[in-house]
Amino acid sequence: MATLATSVLGINFENPFILSSAPPTAKIESLDKAFSLGWGGAVLKTITTDNVEMIEASQRYASWKNNGKVCGFENIELLSHLSIQQWLDGIKYLKQKHPTKVQIASIMAPITRDEWQNLVKTFNKSEVDAFELNFSCPHGMPEKGIGMAIGTNAEISSMITSWVMEVAEKPVFVKLSPNVTNISEIAKAVEKAGADGISAINTVQSLMGIDLDTFEPLPKVNGKSTFGGYSGISIKPIGLRCVAQIRQNSNLPILGMGGVSNWHDAAEYISVGADVVQVCTEVMINGYAIIGAMKKGLLDYLESKGFSSPADLKNKAIANLSAHKKLNKQKQVYPNIDNSLCIKCGKCVTICDESEHSALSLVDGHIIADKSACVGCSLCSHVCPKSAITMK
């Protein structure tokens, strides 16, 4: 029988699903409910010094949908509104009620040694299991010189990490931004500075859209807007790429995130190097109760593969990632058309013709592939509305 339990830096997670630092982890009462429903832990909404002003905009969310499903989500919300003392009291309450649940304190401070170290020293005395350094919030905080302003600079990231490591008495994860040219370079910098682990990724800086009647950017804040943090299922490919790049360059534990909406997404993240996965936007859309299906799905998958725990799945896909020049370019695949599914719409023929190769034609009611013209690009299989084309 497989188990979902896993251990990272001596921290025991009853399952690898934890909540990201975000609105779903902003209230003690909400965390209590989430833990009761089965989440393995949570990264608390980012705690900062009590002297950092937090005034929110309204509205602060925007989304784009496909057939009613939220595929992308933008957020310009700031950090936690609870005081340090409120968090200390809440953490103690939650640890007493849910002793097996992991609590990770996400922290952020102005760029001074004393303020970062004093914040760490304060939570050293609490029941949190680890720290997550928020070097990556892409909205609001960079204007104050913190958040993504830190995580896009390897030197500053390294410096603050070293300050924290001088005083931290619990494992320290550094949360990185995808809004950089090479995330592995930032990861290597904080690893050299002593970080115990990496969290990746934070949201992608974005502009959700424009109201073309009023020319107001979204989300609208009294006619204005700003660049925000983009999340949801559409950023999973970016998150997977970043986690894989970090894993290719580091052996540090990774808390992976970005577009995780189900067990399958989580398994993909673990296969490219994540030890544990964080979930945010899917919870904001569908609630904490999604954890039941996530846990069951991952457990069933592990058992079907003969894996005893998530640790057996970790890194399984990394060996299959290579440089483009190392890919096997000697073998070619060709389209295989299932005529029982094909509706003879001709879309694949049009797209192939207009996208370089003109290898498909509709002859006597059947799609025919000219192998002398086909290059095996697979575009036809992606545009077919009935999934009638597979590559063989």
C-alpha positions as a Markdown table, in Angstrom:
| # | Residue | x | y | z |
|---|---|---|---|---|
| 1 | Met | 0.0 | 0.0 | 0.0 |
| 2 | Ala | 1.3 | 3.5 | -0.9 |
| 3 | Thr | 1.3 | 6.4 | 1.5 |
| 4 | Leu | 1.1 | 10.1 | 0.8 |
| 5 | Ala | 3.4 | 10.9 | 3.7 |
| 6 | Thr | 6.7 | 12.6 | 2.9 |
| 7 | Ser | 9.5 | 14.2 | 4.8 |
| 8 | Val | 11.4 | 17.4 | 3.9 |
| 9 | Leu | 14.3 | 18.7 | 6.0 |
| 10 | Gly | 13.0 | 16.8 | 8.9 |
| 11 | Ile | 9.5 | 18.2 | 8.6 |
| 12 | Asn | 6.9 | 15.4 | 8.3 |
| 13 | Phe | 4.0 | 16.2 | 5.9 |
| 14 | Glu | 1.1 | 13.8 | 6.1 |
| 15 | Asn | 0.4 | 14.5 | 2.4 |
| 16 | Pro | 2.3 | 16.7 | -0.1 |
| 17 | Phe | -0.6 | 19.2 | -0.6 |
| 18 | Ile | -0.2 | 22.5 | 1.2 |
| 19 | Leu | -1.8 | 25.8 | 0.8 |
| 20 | Ser | 0.2 | 28.7 | -0.7 |
| 21 | Ser | 0.7 | 32.0 | 1.0 |
| 22 | Ala | -2.4 | 33.9 | -0.3 |
| 23 | Pro | -5.9 | 34.9 | 0.6 |
| 24 | Pro | -6.9 | 31.3 | 1.6 |
| 25 | Thr | -4.2 | 31.4 | 4.3 |
| 26 | Ala | -5.0 | 34.9 | 5.6 |
| 27 | Lys | -7.3 | 34.0 | 8.6 |
| 28 | Ile | -6.7 | 31.6 | 11.5 |
| 29 | Glu | -10.3 | 30.4 | 11.3 |
| 30 | Ser | -9.9 | 29.6 | 7.6 |
| 31 | Leu | -6.7 | 27.6 | 8.3 |
| 32 | Asp | -8.5 | 25.7 | 11.0 |
| 33 | Lys | -11.2 | 24.7 | 8.5 |
| 34 | Ala | -8.6 | 23.8 | 5.8 |
| 35 | Phe | -6.6 | 21.5 | 8.2 |
| 36 | Ser | -9.8 | 19.8 | 9.3 |
| 37 | Leu | -10.6 | 19.0 | 5.7 |
| 38 | Gly | -7.3 | 17.3 | 5.1 |
| 39 | Trp | -4.6 | 19.7 | 3.8 |
| 40 | Gly | -1.1 | 18.7 | 4.8 |
| 41 | Gly | -0.1 | 22.2 | 5.8 |
| 42 | Ala | -0.1 | 25.8 | 4.8 |
| 43 | Val | 2.2 | 28.7 | 4.1 |
| 44 | Leu | 0.7 | 31.6 | 6.1 |
| 45 | Lys | -0.1 | 34.7 | 4.2 |
| 46 | Thr | 3.0 | 36.8 | 4.1 |
| 47 | Ile | 3.7 | 38.4 | 7.5 |
| 48 | Thr | 5.6 | 41.7 | 7.6 |
| 49 | Thr | 6.7 | 44.2 | 10.2 |
| 50 | Asp | 3.8 | 46.1 | 11.8 |
| 51 | Asn | 5.1 | 49.4 | 10.5 |
| 52 | Val | 4.6 | 48.5 | 6.8 |
| 53 | Glu | 1.3 | 50.1 | 5.6 |
| 54 | Met | -1.3 | 47.9 | 4.0 |
| 55 | Ile | -4.0 | 49.7 | 2.1 |
| 56 | Glu | -5.8 | 47.6 | -0.5 |
| 57 | Ala | -7.3 | 48.5 | -3.8 |
| 58 | Ser | -10.9 | 47.6 | -4.8 |
| 59 | Gln | -11.3 | 45.8 | -7.1 |
| 60 | Arg | -8.2 | 43.7 | -6.8 |
| 61 | Tyr | -9.0 | 40.6 | -8.8 |
| 62 | Ala | -9.6 | 39.9 | -12.5 |
| 63 | Ser | -9.9 | 36.7 | -14.5 |
| 64 | Trp | -10.3 | 35.4 | -18.0 |
| 65 | Lys | -12.5 | 32.4 | -18.7 |
| 66 | Asn | -12.9 | 29.8 | -21.4 |
| 67 | Asn | -16.4 | 28.3 | -21.6 |
| 68 | Gly | -17.1 | 29.5 | -18.1 |
| 69 | Lys | -13.9 | 28.0 | -16.6 |
| 70 | Val | -11.4 | 30.4 | -15.0 |
| 71 | Cys | -8.1 | 29.7 | -16.8 |
| 72 | Gly | -6.2 | 32.8 | -15.7 |
| 73 | Phe | -6.4 | 34.9 | -12.6 |
| 74 | Glu | -4.9 | 38.3 | -11.7 |
| 75 | Asn | -4.4 | 39.5 | -8.2 |
| 76 | Ile | -3.1 | 42.9 | -6.9 |
| 77 | Glu | -3.7 | 42.1 | -3.2 |
| 78 | Leu | -1.0 | 43.0 | -0.7 |
| 79 | Leu | 0.3 | 41.1 | 2.4 |
| 80 | Ser | -1.3 | 40.0 | 5.6 |
| 81 | His | -3.4 | 42.5 | 7.6 |
| 82 | Leu | -2.9 | 40.6 | 10.9 |
| 83 | Ser | -0.4 | 41.9 | 13.4 |
| 84 | Ile | 2.6 | 39.9 | 14.4 |
| 85 | Gln | 1.0 | 39.2 | 17.8 |
| 86 | Gln | -2.2 | 38.0 | 16.1 |
| 87 | Trp | -0.1 | 35.6 | 14.0 |
| 88 | Leu | 1.8 | 34.3 | 17.1 |
| 89 | Asp | -1.4 | 33.6 | 18.9 |
| 90 | Gly | -3.0 | 32.0 | 15.9 |
| 91 | Ile | 0.0 | 29.8 | 15.1 |
| 92 | Lys | -0.1 | 28.5 | 18.7 |
| 93 | Tyr | -3.8 | 27.8 | 18.5 |
| 94 | Leu | -3.5 | 25.9 | 15.2 |
| 95 | Lys | -0.6 | 23.8 | 16.4 |
| 96 | Gln | -2.4 | 22.8 | 19.5 |
| 97 | Lys | -5.5 | 21.8 | 17.6 |
| 98 | His | -3.8 | 20.4 | 14.5 |
| 99 | Pro | -0.4 | 19.2 | 15.8 |
| 100 | Thr | 0.4 | 17.1 | 12.6 |
| 101 | Lys | -0.2 | 20.0 | 10.2 |
| 102 | Val | 2.8 | 21.9 | 8.9 |
| 103 | Gln | 2.8 | 25.7 | 9.3 |
| 104 | Ile | 5.3 | 27.7 | 7.3 |
| 105 | Ala | 5.7 | 31.4 | 8.0 |
| 106 | Ser | 6.0 | 33.5 | 4.9 |
| 107 | Ile | 7.8 | 36.7 | 5.8 |
| 108 | Met | 8.9 | 39.9 | 4.2 |
| 109 | Ala | 10.6 | 43.0 | 5.6 |
| 110 | Pro | 12.2 | 46.2 | 4.4 |
| 111 | Ile | 15.8 | 45.7 | 3.2 |
| 112 | Thr | 17.6 | 46.1 | 6.5 |
| 113 | Arg | 19.5 | 43.4 | 8.4 |
| 114 | Asp | 17.8 | 44.3 | 11.7 |
| 115 | Glu | 14.2 | 44.2 | 10.4 |
| 116 | Trp | 14.7 | 40.8 | 8.7 |
| 117 | Gln | 16.5 | 39.3 | 11.6 |
| 118 | Asn | 14.1 | 40.7 | 14.2 |
| 119 | Leu | 11.2 | 39.2 | 12.3 |
| 120 | Val | 12.9 | 35.8 | 12.1 |
| 121 | Lys | 13.9 | 35.9 | 15.8 |
| 122 | Thr | 10.3 | 36.6 | 16.7 |
| 123 | Phe | 9.0 | 33.6 | 14.9 |
| 124 | Asn | 11.8 | 31.4 | 16.0 |
| 125 | Lys | 10.0 | 31.3 | 19.3 |
| 126 | Ser | 6.7 | 30.3 | 17.7 |
| 127 | Glu | 5.4 | 26.8 | 16.7 |
| 128 | Val | 6.0 | 27.4 | 12.9 |
| 129 | Asp | 7.9 | 24.5 | 11.3 |
| 130 | Ala | 9.8 | 26.6 | 8.7 |
| 131 | Phe | 10.2 | 30.0 | 7.1 |
| 132 | Glu | 9.4 | 31.0 | 3.5 |
| 133 | Leu | 11.1 | 34.3 | 2.4 |
| 134 | Asn | 8.9 | 36.2 | 0.0 |
| 135 | Phe | 11.3 | 37.7 | -2.5 |
| 136 | Ser | 8.8 | 37.6 | -5.3 |
| 137 | Cys | 5.5 | 39.4 | -4.9 |
| 138 | Pro | 5.1 | 41.2 | -8.2 |
| 139 | His | 2.7 | 44.0 | -7.3 |
| 140 | Gly | 2.6 | 46.8 | -4.8 |
| 141 | Met | 5.6 | 45.7 | -2.7 |
| 142 | Pro | 8.3 | 46.2 | -5.5 |
| 143 | Glu | 7.3 | 49.9 | -5.3 |
| 144 | Lys | 8.5 | 49.8 | -1.7 |
| 145 | Gly | 11.8 | 48.2 | -2.8 |
| 146 | Ile | 10.8 | 44.7 | -1.6 |
| 147 | Gly | 8.9 | 41.7 | -3.0 |
| 148 | Met | 9.9 | 41.1 | -6.6 |
| 149 | Ala | 12.4 | 43.9 | -6.4 |
| 150 | Ile | 14.5 | 41.5 | -4.2 |
| 151 | Gly | 13.9 | 38.3 | -6.1 |
| 152 | Thr | 15.0 | 39.7 | -9.5 |
| 153 | Asn | 18.4 | 40.7 | -8.1 |
| 154 | Ala | 20.8 | 37.8 | -7.2 |
| 155 | Glu | 23.0 | 39.9 | -5.1 |
| 156 | Ile | 20.2 | 41.3 | -2.9 |
| 157 | Ser | 18.5 | 37.9 | -2.7 |
| 158 | Ser | 21.8 | 36.4 | -1.5 |
| 159 | Met | 22.4 | 39.1 | 1.0 |
| 160 | Ile | 19.0 | 38.9 | 2.7 |
| 161 | Thr | 19.2 | 35.1 | 2.7 |
| 162 | Ser | 22.5 | 35.2 | 4.5 |
| 163 | Trp | 21.1 | 37.6 | 7.1 |
| 164 | Val | 18.2 | 35.3 | 7.8 |
| 165 | Met | 20.4 | 32.2 | 8.0 |
| 166 | Glu | 22.5 | 33.9 | 10.6 |
| 167 | Val | 19.6 | 33.8 | 13.1 |
| 168 | Ala | 17.0 | 31.2 | 11.8 |
| 169 | Glu | 16.4 | 28.3 | 14.0 |
| 170 | Lys | 14.1 | 26.6 | 11.5 |
| 171 | Pro | 14.4 | 25.5 | 7.9 |
| 172 | Val | 14.4 | 28.4 | 5.4 |
| 173 | Phe | 12.8 | 28.2 | 1.9 |
| 174 | Val | 13.3 | 31.1 | -0.5 |
| 175 | Lys | 10.3 | 31.9 | -2.7 |
| 176 | Leu | 11.5 | 32.8 | -6.2 |
| 177 | Ser | 9.9 | 34.9 | -9.0 |
| 178 | Pro | 9.4 | 33.6 | -12.6 |
| 179 | Asn | 9.8 | 37.2 | -13.7 |
| 180 | Val | 13.6 | 36.8 | -14.4 |
| 181 | Thr | 15.7 | 35.8 | -17.3 |
| 182 | Asn | 17.2 | 32.7 | -15.6 |
| 183 | Ile | 15.6 | 31.5 | -12.4 |
| 184 | Ser | 18.3 | 28.9 | -11.7 |
| 185 | Glu | 20.8 | 31.7 | -11.3 |
| 186 | Ile | 18.8 | 33.2 | -8.5 |
| 187 | Ala | 18.3 | 29.7 | -7.0 |
| 188 | Lys | 22.1 | 29.1 | -7.1 |
| 189 | Ala | 22.7 | 32.5 | -5.4 |
| 190 | Val | 20.4 | 31.8 | -2.5 |
| 191 | Glu | 21.7 | 28.3 | -2.1 |
| 192 | Lys | 25.2 | 29.6 | -1.9 |
| 193 | Ala | 24.0 | 32.0 | 0.8 |
| 194 | Gly | 22.8 | 29.1 | 2.9 |
| 195 | Ala | 19.1 | 28.6 | 2.0 |
| 196 | Asp | 17.8 | 25.2 | 3.0 |
| 197 | Gly | 15.2 | 25.0 | 0.2 |
| 198 | Ile | 13.4 | 26.8 | -2.7 |
| 199 | Ser | 9.8 | 27.7 | -3.3 |
| 200 | Ala | 8.8 | 28.2 | -6.9 |
| 201 | Ile | 7.0 | 29.9 | -8.4 |
| 202 | Asn | 5.3 | 33.1 | -7.3 |
| 203 | Thr | 2.8 | 34.7 | -9.7 |
| 204 | Val | 3.7 | 36.0 | -13.2 |
| 205 | Gln | 3.6 | 39.7 | -13.6 |
| 206 | Ser | 0.7 | 40.5 | -16.0 |
| 207 | Leu | -1.9 | 42.8 | -17.4 |
| 208 | Met | -5.2 | 40.9 | -17.5 |
| 209 | Gly | -7.0 | 43.0 | -20.2 |
| 210 | Ile | -8.5 | 46.3 | -21.3 |
| 211 | Asp | -12.1 | 47.4 | -21.3 |
| 212 | Leu | -12.4 | 48.5 | -24.9 |
| 213 | Asp | -15.4 | 50.7 | -24.3 |
| 214 | Thr | -13.7 | 52.8 | -21.5 |
| 215 | Phe | -10.0 | 51.9 | -22.2 |
| 216 | Glu | -9.7 | 51.0 | -18.5 |
| 217 | Pro | -7.2 | 48.2 | -17.7 |
| 218 | Leu | -8.4 | 45.3 | -15.5 |
| 219 | Pro | -9.0 | 45.0 | -12.7 |
| 220 | Lys | -10.6 | 48.5 | -12.6 |
| 221 | Val | -9.7 | 50.6 | -9.6 |
| 222 | Asn | -11.7 | 53.8 | -10.1 |
| 223 | Gly | -10.7 | 53.9 | -13.7 |
| 224 | Lys | -7.1 | 52.9 | -13.3 |
| 225 | Ser | -5.1 | 49.7 | -12.7 |
| 226 | Thr | -1.6 | 48.3 | -12.4 |
| 227 | Phe | 0.4 | 45.2 | -13.3 |
| 228 | Gly | -0.6 | 42.3 | -11.2 |
| 229 | Gly | 0.3 | 38.7 | -10.3 |
| 230 | Tyr | -1.0 | 36.1 | -12.8 |
| 231 | Ser | -1.9 | 32.6 | -11.6 |
| 232 | Gly | -4.3 | 29.7 | -12.3 |
| 233 | Ile | -4.1 | 26.7 | -14.6 |
| 234 | Ser | -2.6 | 28.7 | -17.5 |
| 235 | Ile | 0.7 | 29.2 | -15.7 |
| 236 | Lys | 1.5 | 25.6 | -15.0 |
| 237 | Pro | 3.8 | 25.2 | -18.0 |
| 238 | Ile | 5.9 | 28.2 | -16.6 |
| 239 | Gly | 5.9 | 26.7 | -13.1 |
| 240 | Leu | 7.0 | 23.3 | -14.3 |
| 241 | Arg | 9.8 | 24.8 | -16.4 |
| 242 | Cys | 11.1 | 26.8 | -13.5 |
| 243 | Val | 11.0 | 23.9 | -11.0 |
| 244 | Ala | 12.7 | 21.6 | -13.6 |
| 245 | Gln | 15.4 | 24.2 | -14.2 |
| 246 | Ile | 16.0 | 24.6 | -10.5 |
| 247 | Arg | 16.2 | 20.9 | -10.0 |
| 248 | Gln | 18.7 | 20.6 | -12.9 |
| 249 | Asn | 21.0 | 23.0 | -11.1 |
| 250 | Ser | 20.4 | 22.2 | -7.4 |
| 251 | Asn | 19.6 | 19.3 | -5.0 |
| 252 | Leu | 17.9 | 21.5 | -2.5 |
| 253 | Pro | 14.3 | 20.6 | -1.5 |
| 254 | Ile | 11.7 | 22.4 | -3.6 |
| 255 | Leu | 8.1 | 23.5 | -2.7 |
| 256 | Gly | 6.6 | 23.6 | -6.2 |
| 257 | Met | 3.6 | 25.6 | -7.3 |
| 258 | Gly | 2.0 | 27.4 | -10.2 |
| 259 | Gly | -1.3 | 26.3 | -11.7 |
| 260 | Val | -1.8 | 23.2 | -9.6 |
| 261 | Ser | -5.5 | 22.3 | -9.8 |
| 262 | Asn | -5.7 | 18.5 | -9.4 |
| 263 | Trp | -3.6 | 15.5 | -8.4 |
| 264 | His | -2.3 | 15.1 | -12.0 |
| 265 | Asp | -0.7 | 18.6 | -11.9 |
| 266 | Ala | 0.9 | 17.8 | -8.5 |
| 267 | Ala | 2.3 | 14.5 | -9.8 |
| 268 | Glu | 3.9 | 16.4 | -12.7 |
| 269 | Tyr | 5.5 | 18.9 | -10.4 |
| 270 | Ile | 6.9 | 16.1 | -8.2 |
| 271 | Ser | 8.2 | 14.2 | -11.3 |
| 272 | Val | 10.4 | 17.3 | -12.2 |
| 273 | Gly | 11.8 | 17.7 | -8.7 |
| 274 | Ala | 9.2 | 19.1 | -6.2 |
| 275 | Asp | 9.1 | 17.5 | -2.8 |
| 276 | Val | 5.8 | 19.1 | -1.9 |
| 277 | Val | 3.2 | 21.2 | -3.9 |
| 278 | Gln | 1.4 | 24.3 | -3.0 |
| 279 | Val | -2.1 | 25.2 | -4.2 |
| 280 | Cys | -3.8 | 28.6 | -4.3 |
| 281 | Thr | -5.9 | 29.8 | -7.2 |
| 282 | Glu | -7.9 | 26.6 | -7.5 |
| 283 | Val | -8.9 | 26.9 | -3.8 |
| 284 | Met | -9.9 | 30.5 | -4.4 |
| 285 | Ile | -12.2 | 29.3 | -7.2 |
| 286 | Asn | -13.5 | 26.0 | -5.8 |
| 287 | Gly | -12.8 | 26.0 | -2.1 |
| 288 | Tyr | -10.8 | 23.9 | 0.3 |
| 289 | Ala | -12.8 | 20.7 | -0.3 |
| 290 | Ile | -10.9 | 20.0 | -3.5 |
| 291 | Ile | -8.3 | 18.3 | -1.2 |
| 292 | Gly | -10.3 | 15.1 | -1.0 |
| 293 | Ala | -10.1 | 14.3 | -4.8 |
| 294 | Met | -6.5 | 15.5 | -4.9 |
| 295 | Lys | -5.4 | 13.1 | -2.2 |
| 296 | Lys | -7.3 | 10.1 | -3.5 |
| 297 | Gly | -6.2 | 10.7 | -7.1 |
| 298 | Leu | -2.5 | 10.9 | -6.2 |
| 299 | Leu | -2.7 | 7.9 | -3.9 |
| 300 | Asp | -4.3 | 5.8 | -6.6 |
| 301 | Tyr | -1.7 | 6.9 | -9.1 |
| 302 | Leu | 1.2 | 6.1 | -6.9 |
| 303 | Glu | -0.3 | 2.6 | -6.3 |
| 304 | Ser | -0.9 | 2.1 | -10.0 |
| 305 | Lys | 2.8 | 2.8 | -10.7 |
| 306 | Gly | 4.1 | 0.6 | -7.8 |
| 307 | Phe | 5.4 | 3.6 | -5.9 |
| 308 | Ser | 5.3 | 3.5 | -2.1 |
| 309 | Ser | 5.3 | 7.3 | -1.6 |
| 310 | Pro | 5.7 | 10.6 | -3.4 |
| 311 | Ala | 9.5 | 10.3 | -2.8 |
| 312 | Asp | 9.5 | 7.4 | -5.4 |
| 313 | Leu | 8.0 | 9.7 | -8.0 |
| 314 | Lys | 10.3 | 12.6 | -7.3 |
| 315 | Asn | 12.7 | 13.5 | -10.2 |
| 316 | Lys | 11.4 | 10.7 | -12.5 |
| 317 | Ala | 11.1 | 13.1 | -15.5 |
| 318 | Ile | 14.3 | 15.0 | -15.0 |
| 319 | Ala | 16.5 | 12.6 | -17.0 |
| 320 | Asn | 14.2 | 13.0 | -20.0 |
| 321 | Leu | 14.8 | 16.7 | -20.2 |
| 322 | Ser | 17.8 | 17.7 | -22.5 |
| 323 | Ala | 19.1 | 20.5 | -24.6 |
| 324 | His | 17.5 | 20.8 | -28.0 |
| 325 | Lys | 20.7 | 19.8 | -29.8 |
| 326 | Lys | 20.6 | 16.5 | -28.0 |
| 327 | Leu | 17.1 | 15.5 | -29.1 |
| 328 | Asn | 16.8 | 12.6 | -31.5 |
| 329 | Lys | 16.1 | 14.1 | -34.9 |
| 330 | Gln | 16.5 | 10.9 | -36.9 |
| 331 | Lys | 13.1 | 9.4 | -36.2 |
| 332 | Gln | 9.8 | 11.0 | -37.4 |
| 333 | Val | 6.2 | 10.5 | -36.5 |
| 334 | Tyr | 3.2 | 10.8 | -38.9 |
| 335 | Pro | -0.5 | 11.6 | -38.4 |
| 336 | Asn | -2.7 | 8.6 | -37.9 |
| 337 | Ile | -6.4 | 9.5 | -38.7 |
| 338 | Asp | -9.2 | 7.6 | -37.0 |
| 339 | Asn | -12.0 | 7.8 | -39.6 |
| 340 | Ser | -14.6 | 6.7 | -37.0 |
| 341 | Leu | -14.0 | 10.0 | -35.2 |
| 342 | Cys | -13.1 | 12.3 | -38.1 |
| 343 | Ile | -16.0 | 14.6 | -39.2 |
| 344 | Lys | -14.3 | 15.6 | -42.4 |
| 345 | Cys | -14.4 | 19.3 | -41.4 |
| 346 | Gly | -11.1 | 19.9 | -43.2 |
| 347 | Lys | -9.6 | 22.1 | -40.5 |
| 348 | Cys | -6.4 | 20.0 | -40.3 |
| 349 | Val | -6.0 | 20.4 | -44.1 |
| 350 | Thr | -6.4 | 24.2 | -43.9 |
| 351 | Ile | -4.1 | 24.6 | -41.0 |
| 352 | Cys | -1.4 | 22.4 | -42.4 |
| 353 | Asp | -1.5 | 24.2 | -45.7 |
| 354 | Glu | -1.4 | 27.6 | -44.0 |
| 355 | Ser | 1.3 | 26.7 | -41.6 |
| 356 | Glu | 4.1 | 25.7 | -43.9 |
| 357 | His | 3.8 | 22.1 | -45.1 |
| 358 | Ser | 0.6 | 21.3 | -47.1 |
| 359 | Ala | 0.9 | 17.6 | -46.2 |
| 360 | Leu | -2.8 | 16.8 | -45.7 |
| 361 | Ser | -5.7 | 16.6 | -48.2 |
| 362 | Leu | -9.3 | 15.6 | -48.1 |
| 363 | Val | -9.8 | 12.9 | -50.8 |
| 364 | Asp | -13.1 | 11.0 | -51.3 |
| 365 | Gly | -14.2 | 11.8 | -47.8 |
| 366 | His | -10.9 | 10.8 | -46.1 |
| 367 | Ile | -8.0 | 12.8 | -44.8 |
| 368 | Ile | -4.8 | 11.6 | -46.5 |
| 369 | Ala | -1.3 | 12.4 | -45.3 |
| 370 | Asp | 1.5 | 12.8 | -47.8 |
| 371 | Lys | 4.5 | 11.5 | -46.0 |
| 372 | Ser | 6.9 | 13.1 | -48.4 |
| 373 | Ala | 5.7 | 16.5 | -47.4 |
| 374 | Cys | 4.9 | 15.8 | -43.7 |
| 375 | Val | 7.6 | 16.8 | -41.2 |
| 376 | Gly | 5.8 | 15.3 | -38.1 |
| 377 | Cys | 5.3 | 18.6 | -36.4 |
| 378 | Ser | 1.9 | 17.3 | -34.9 |
| 379 | Leu | 0.0 | 20.6 | -35.4 |
| 380 | Cys | -2.9 | 18.8 | -37.0 |
| 381 | Ser | -3.4 | 16.6 | -33.9 |
| 382 | His | -3.7 | 19.7 | -31.8 |
| 383 | Val | -6.3 | 21.6 | -33.9 |
| 384 | Cys | -8.5 | 18.6 | -34.6 |
| 385 | Pro | -11.9 | 19.3 | -32.9 |
| 386 | Lys | -12.6 | 15.6 | -32.4 |
| 387 | Ser | -9.1 | 14.3 | -31.4 |
| 388 | Ala | -9.2 | 12.0 | -34.5 |
| 389 | Ile | -5.5 | 12.5 | -35.2 |
| 390 | Thr | -2.7 | 10.9 | -33.2 |
| 391 | Met | 1.0 | 10.8 | -34.1 |
| 392 | Lys | 2.5 | 7.4 | -34.8 |
